[in-house]
Structure formats: structure tokens, C-alpha cells
Amino acid sequence: MLNNIKFISADEAVKVVKSGDHIHLSSVASAPKVLIDALMRRGDAGELKDVRIHHLHTEGGAPYTDAKYEGIFFHQAFFVGGNVRKSVQAGYADYIPIFLSETQKLYRSGVLPCNVAMIQVSPPDKHGFVSLGTSVDATLAAIECAEHVIAVVNKNVPRAWGDAMIPTSMIDYFVECDGLLEPAHFTAPDEIESAIGKNCAELIEDGACLQMGIGAIPNAVLAQLGNHKNLGIHTEMFADGVLPLVEKGIINGANKVIDKGKMVSTFLMGSQTCYDFIDDNPMVRMMDVAYTNDPFIIAKNPRVTAINSALQVDITGQVCADSLGTKFFSGVGGQVDFIYGASLSERGKAIIAMPSVTNKGISKIAPVLTSGAGVVTTRNHIHWFVTEYGAVNLYGKSLQERAKLIISIAHPEHREELDKAAFERFGPHYHFVG
């Protein structure tokens, strides 16, 4: 099938971009670097202005957010990753607050135009299909809605199944480049993260269907699941931490009601080993984010256990996960999608897990959220809350009851101060609760 495709250079392909266009880039590991570089050359030549760039988190560089491109490129992220964080905080780039489940809806509803979709795909098979590999998310919607679709055909893109498979007829321009996909690097869990992982793992039942976010805490949780049975995966993303559990048969999807025996995800973020794992693997379904993150689809499986992190939690259970005060640090992502989906699932558990203090010893549990901090998960949504000091269930608890529970797993050095703040907030009756 490669013989039937006419390849052009990246510089020729990006000539379809016009001033004022909106561009979607495939996400995370699959950002099409060769096209980004070619687009920057057009920017350097003064050929473009007011081009808007959208994507979820990407690994690798994001040169279009550089201050020198002000007025030429303007990035409006669906999630603030580390490579664009400083630019967003400085105002050279921006963030669109959006549930991950609805990122695709921005395109399909026409709220956000998509003039050009720039993607990476696997080489076509004998039937004329290519795979989006590690990045389906909102990329499939962008492809459907774009005026022009430019695909980098890359032998290193895994041939993932599910919604990742698209016909070459959906693509207008083909560029060949076999660069490695961007790997994500995670540090090993420290003592505190390992303790949080243990506390979370104790809440996970045999037969649970798991969703976990990004980072050391999810890896610490997975490391504690070696004696579990019949776990499933329905998530927005997974990384290397699941692979040993698949090899041991612990993750097998046997207890799932939908997608039985399958691992369902919408993007990947890990090492090359993780990317290789999904290549031509019928156990893995890489699906549209409208499917993976729909709370009502999530809830169809029993015992959905969703574990997500936070930057700060107040004593009533309000969860800030996207900003440090007024400075945006990440985004809403799929936290609310899965917290709600897990809470609707039969015997499901929605868990927020975080260290009790920052690296500087400041309590991450606060009487009130820092001024400007955004509430991602509301006090109405939160159920289980976990730190290295334990796990408490806030569901059905009153404000005063939950304050006592939250404070009970704060860092010991901060409990007295938090308890005093709760007394001042709720009055003298507070000490008689619980």
C-alpha cells in the first residue's frame, strides 16, 4: 500500500496552513515533530500570523509557545503540560478549560474550527488502513472535521486497534518520517508516594476496573497489586506500570461487563516498551475520548476504581487539581469524568490521592483553597480521600464530619492548626462531632 501513496516533504505539506487557521496536533507521544518544525520555519519566514494551535498534553518541545512567535502562533491548550506551562503562565499561550470527554465535542459541535489536523500514523496495511497508534483522544474528531489532514507515516507508530484504525482516504497529504515517538519519564515512587500507593491499593477489590492518572502515585498503586485477581482497565491513559500485571494475568478484564477481556484507553504516555505493547495487540482498544471518558459508559462496568491526584484540598473536600492559586499548572483532564463515572458504577470507588504536604513542608490540606485556585472536583463529587496517613470516605458526611476526617490524615504537624481553623469556621459545636 505504501506504493500507492504519494509522499511530499513536510515543508510542502504545511503550505496549506493560512494565517488565521486553527491547527490540531496529535497528542502526547505522537506530536508530529517534523510538521511542527516545518511550521516554525514558515513562522520564521514571516509567512503567517494569528495561527492557533490546539492539542492535549504533548511530550517533547512546543516551540510555537516561544515569545518570539507572539502574533504568529497562539497556543490554546486543552491541558497544560510541562512543555507549555511557563508560556501559559506568562500569557504567551493559553488554556481552554474543558472536561477531557468534551474535547472532541469542541470540534464536532463546531464551537472550535479545525482547518488543519496534523497527525502521525502507522504505515498502511493491505486493506488501506493506518492506525493513530498512541493518540486517538480528540484527534479522531479533528480528522473528521478538518479541511486538510496531514499525516506523518511513521514505522514507529504502533498499529493499535479500536477507533485508532482509519482509512487512508481520510488523509489529504502524506509525509514520511520514522522518528521515535516521544517517551515519558517517571521517577520511582518515594517513601511517601509508596505509602499512598499502599493505602489506595487496600481499597481496590478483586475484579475492579481501574483508571489512574499520571505519575509516581499511580505507579506506586500498581506496584501493590501483585496479589489481586481479575482486574480490568478502562481509562483515559495508561503507562508502563500496567505491563507486569498484564504479564502475570492479574489484569485480564475478566470481570468487565463491556469490553470484556479488553484494555480500553484513549492515549498512552510511557516508554517505547509501552508503545510496543499495543502494537497489533487485540487485547487493547484505543478509543475515541467520547467513549473512554463518558461517565455513563464508564459506569457500565462494576467496581470502577478511579484514582486521581490533587494539588490542594480544603477541609470541606473541595479539590483543586489544575492551578496553584491563579497560576495554571495542568488542567481538568479526565478527573471529573472518572470521579463521576466511578461513583455511578456498582460498588465503584472514586479516590483522590495526594501527599499531605509539599516538598517544602507546606500542608496541601488547607482551611480554604488558595485565592484563585480552581475547584476541579467539587465537595459534592469527592468520595474517598487518601494521603500517606490513611484513607477516609467522605461520602454522606456533613461538613463538620468531613473536616474531622480530612484533618485526621493531614500531616501531624499541621493537624492542630487545621483543627483550630475548623473550630473557628464551624463554631463550638465542631468539637462534639464525630
N, C-alpha and C positions, 0 to 999 in steps of 0.2 A: 504493500500500500504506500510505502514511502516514495516509490517511483511515480505515483500519481499526484504527489503534492509538489507544488512549485514553491520553493523557498526563496525568500527575499532577505535582504540584510535588515538588521534592527533599525538602522538609520533610515532606510527606505520605508519601513513599516510605520514608524512614528510620524511620518509626514501627514498621516490622516488626522492628527491632532490639530485642532484650530484654537485660536485664542477664545477664551470663554468656555471651553469644553469642560465637562466633568469626566474624570477618569477613575475607573475602579481597578485596583491591583489585587491579584490573588494574594492570600494572606499567609502569615506565619512563616513556615519553611519555604513556601512556594512563591515568594515575591519575585517577579521576573526581572532580575538584576540587569540583564543585558538590555532590556527595553527601558528601564529606569535610566541607565547610563546614557542611552541614545537620546532620551527625552531631555536630560540635563544638557546635552550638547546643543540641542535646539534652544534651550533657555539661555545658555551662554552666548549663543549667536544673536540673541535679541529677536528671535523669530516669533515668540509667544508672549502673551500676557494674560493674567487672570484665569489661569488653568487651575481647576480644583481637583484635588486628588483624594480619593476615599479608599479606605480599607480597614479591616480589623487590625489587630496587632500583627506586626511583621518582625521577623528576625533579620539581622543584618542592618546595613545602613539605610538612612532615609534622607538623602541629600536634598530633596525638594523642600525640606523644612529649614534649610540654612537661611540665615538672614539675608544673604546676598541675592536670594531669589524672591525677595519681597516684591509684590506686584506682578510677578511672573507665575509662580506656583503658590497655591494656598492649600495646605493640607487640612482636611476636616475629618478627623478620625472617628471611627465607631467605638474605639477603645484606645486608651492612651498607654502605649507600650514604652519600654525604657528608651527606645531609639528616637522617640519624638517628645518625650516628657519635658525636657528643658525648653524645647521650642514652643510647646503648648503653654507652659507656664510663663514664658516670655512674651506670648502673644503673636509669635511668628507663625504659629499653627493653631488649630482649634479642635474642639471636641463636640460631637453630636451626641447628647445623652439619649441612649436608646437601649431597650432590652435586646439582648442578643437574638432572641427569637424573632424580633421585628426588623432586624437589619435588612433582611431580604424584602420585607414589605415596603421599605423606602423606595426600592426600585420598581417593584411590581405594581405599586399603587400610583406611581408617577410623581410622588412627593419629591423624590430626588432623581434628576435626569442622569442617564448614563450614556454618554456619547461614545466612549471608547472603553472596552474591557481588555485589560492586559493580563494574560494568564500563562501558566505553564501546564503542559500536558505530557503524557507518555506518548511514545511512538504509536501510531495506529495499528490495530490488529487486522486480521484478514477480513473482518466484516466492516472495516472503515470506522471503528470506534476508537476514541482516545479516552484516557482517564485523567481526571483532575487531581488524582493522587491524594495528597495530604491536605488539600484546601477546597472543600465544597462550600461550606458556610453560606455567605451571601453571594459568593462568586457565581454560582449557577444562575441566580436571579439576574445578576449583572449581565451575564452572557445572553440570557433570554431577551433583555431589554435594550442592549447596546445597539447603537447604529453601526459600530465597527468592532469586531473581535479580533485581537491579535494574539496568537498563541505561540509560545516558545515550545517547540518539540524537543524534549529532553529525555534521553535514555535513563536518567537517574530518577525521574518521576515514577513512583510505583504505580502499577496497574491495579488500582483499588476498585472494588466493586460498589454496587449500590447506585446512588444518584451521581456518583463521580463519573460514570460512563456517559459520554456524549458523542454524537456522530460528528465527523469532520465537517459535515455540511453546516454546522452551527458556527464555523470559524471562517473568517474572511481572509486573513493573512497569516502565513506560517514563517517562523524564524527558527533556525536550527541552532541550538547551543546546549552543550552537555555539561554545564556547570553543576557542581554538587549542590544539593539542597542545603539550606542553612540549618545547622544543628542548634538545639537549645542546650544550654549547660546548666545543670542544677547542682548546688552544693549538697554534700551529705548532711543529713539531719544532725543538729547538735543535741545536747542533752535535753534542753527544754522542748525542742520540736519532737524528739523521740518520746518524751513523756506525754505530750499532746497526742501523738500518734497512738500511743497505748490506750489513752483514755477514750479516744474515738473508736478504736478497734473493738473495745469492750462493748460498744453499743451496736456493733454490726452483727446481725444474726446470720446463721447459715441460710442460704437461699436468697440473700439480699441482692438487690440490683443497685450497682454503685455509680455515683457521679462524684468526681472530685475535681477541684480546681487545679491551679498550677503551683508548683514549688515544693519546698522541702517537707511541709506538713503532709500533703497527700502521699509523698514517697514514704514518710515515716509511718503513715497509717497502713499502706500496702505491705510494708515490711513486717507488720504484726499479724498478718492474715494467713500465715502458713498452715494453721490448723483448721481453717474454715472449710466449708463444703458448698459446692454448687452456687458459687457467686456469679452474678451477671454484670454486664456493663451496658449502660445506656447513658451517654454522657455527651458533652459538647467537645471534649478533647481527652486524649489520654497520652501518656508518655511511657518511658521505659519501665517504670515501676510495676506495670501490669504483666510484663512478659514472663517473669519467673512463675507467677501464679497461673498463667495460661499453660506453661510447660508442665506444671505439676497437676494440671487438671482441676485446680481449685476454681479458676474462672472458666466456666463451661456453658453458662447461660441456660442450664437445665431447668431452672425454676421460673424462667421468664414466661409470660403469657403472650406477649407479642415479640417478634424477632427471636423466638426460642432458639437457643444454641448459637446466637449471633452476638457479636460485639458491635454496638452502634455508636458512631461518633460523627462529628462534622468537620473537625480539623485535628491535626496532630502537631505535637510540639515535643521533640525528643532528639535522640541520636540517630545516626544512619541505621543502626540496628532496628530501631523502632519503625523507621520508614520501610526498611526491607521486610519487616514482619507483615505488613499489609499487602505486599506485592502479590497479586494473583491469589489472595487468601480468601476463600469463600466464607470463612468464619467472621470476617469483618465487613460491615456495611458502612461506607462513608456516605452520609445522607445530608440532604438539604437542611439548613438550620431551622427552617419552618417545621420540620419533622422532629429533629432531635430535641429541640427546646420548647416544644409546645407542652405546657403543663398538663393538658388533658391527655395527651399521648403518653407523657412520662408516667402519669398516674395509673395507666392500664396495667403496668407491671406491679406485683406485690412487693412489699418490703423495700421500696426505693429508699436508699440511704444517700442523701446528698450532703457532702461536706465541703463547706466554703469558708474562706478566711475573711478577716476584717482588719481595718486599720484602727478602729476605736469603737467601743460600745459604751453607752451610758447606763445608769443604774435602773432605767426603765426598760432596757432591751432594744433601744434604737441602735441600728448597726450602720456605721459609716465604713464603706469599703472602696470609695472612689477618690477621696480627696483628703489632704492634710490641711484642715482649715479651708481656706479659699484656693489652695493650690491643688489642681487636679493631678492625681498620681496614677490612676488606672481608668476604671470605668465601671459601669453597671455589669457588663458581661452577662453571663447566664445565671448569676446568683439568684435573682428573684424567680426566674423561670423554674429553676430546680427546687428552690425552697418551697415554692407553692406546689409544684408537681409532687414532691415527696410528701408534703402534708396531706395531699389528696389520696395518696396511694394507701392501699390496705396494709396496715402495720408499717407504714413508711416513717422515716425519721429525717427531719430537716435539722442539720447541725451547722452551727457557726463556731469555728475554732480559731483561736489566736493565742499568742503568748500574752501573759498578763502584763508585761512591761516592755518598753522599747529597749534597744541596745544601750541607751543612756540611763536606763532605770526609771523612766517616766511611766506611770501607770497608763495602760491603754484602756482601762476601765475608768470612766470619768463620771462625776456627778451630772454633768451636761456635756454634750458634744462641743468640741471647739467651735468658736464662732466661724461660720462659713462652711462648716463640714456638711456634707450632703447625707441624707438618710437614704441608703440603698434598700436595706431590708427593714421594714417598719417593725415597731414593737408588737404589732398585731400578727406579723408573719413568723417571728422567731419562736422556735420550739427549744431545741437543745442548744446549750452554750457550753463550750469546753475551753479550758486553759490547761496548763501543766499541773494545776492544783485540783483538777477534777472536772466532773460533768454535772450540769444541773438542767432540769427540764422546766422551762418557764411557761409551758402551755397551760392555760387555765388559771394562772397565778395572777393575783392582784398586783398593783404597782408596788405596794409595800412588801408583799411576799417575794416578788421577783427581785427587788432591791437587795433583800437579805440573801437570797440565793446567789445572785451575781457577785455580791461582795464576799461571799464565802469562798469563792475560787479566785479572788483577786490576789495579788502578791501580798504576803503577810505584812510587809512594811507599809502598805497603803490601806489596809482594811480599816484601821481606826479612823483615818481621815475621811474615807468614803462613808463609813457608818455615821460619822458626825454630820456629813452633808445630807445624808438620807433623813436623819432626825430633824435637821433644820427645814428640809423640804416637806416632810410629811407630818411633822408635829410630834407631840409627846406620846401619841398612841403607837408610834412606829415601833418602840421597843417591846411592845406586847404582842407583836405579830410573829407568827411562826414558832 
